[in-house]
Amino acid sequence: MRKGIAVLGGIGIGAGLMFVFDPERGKRRRAMMRDRVTGTANKLSCTAGKVNRDLRNRAYGLVAEAKGLFKHEDLTDEVLIDRVRSKIGRVVSHAGAVEVAATDGRVTLSGPVLVSEADKLMRGVRLVRGVKDVENQLEVHEQAGDIPALQGPRAVAAG
């Protein structure tokens, strides 16, 4: 049984060597194999670099968030408004329609918003670092209808 496997293995190796070292087409086959190996190595190197950068950036973000949990900063109302606006731009389709005011960590939201986005908006704003409380003065609408601020495609946040 083992001799049979060894013979088959020898035949396979011999056929492979003949395939690669064939005097007529061997040079072309070797070049194609070299190109495939080089291409695969380049792809692996590129992927490894991306994974490395991704892990490094994630670790940096975790460290920054951890520092932020223990750091009590004096946050101006303008900075808090900017943070909230940034969050709003990622949560609702018409961020420019939502008005934001802040006083000592207390954020007030007003303006028109779609009902399908209202809860997500409130949750998102509550999670912004520095927000102590959120006052909801939003005008919630089922559909954009005739509300000018909710018309058109996804708008870029103003300000």
Protein Blocks (a to p, Z undefined) as FASTA:
>chain_A
ZZmmmmmmmmmmmmmmmmmmomklmmmmmmmmmmmmmmmmmmmmmmmmmmmmmmmmmmmm
mmmmmmmmmpccdddfklmmmmmmmmmmmmmmblmlpccddeehiacdedjddfklmmmm
mmmmmmpghiabdcdfbdcdfblmlafklgcjddddeZZ
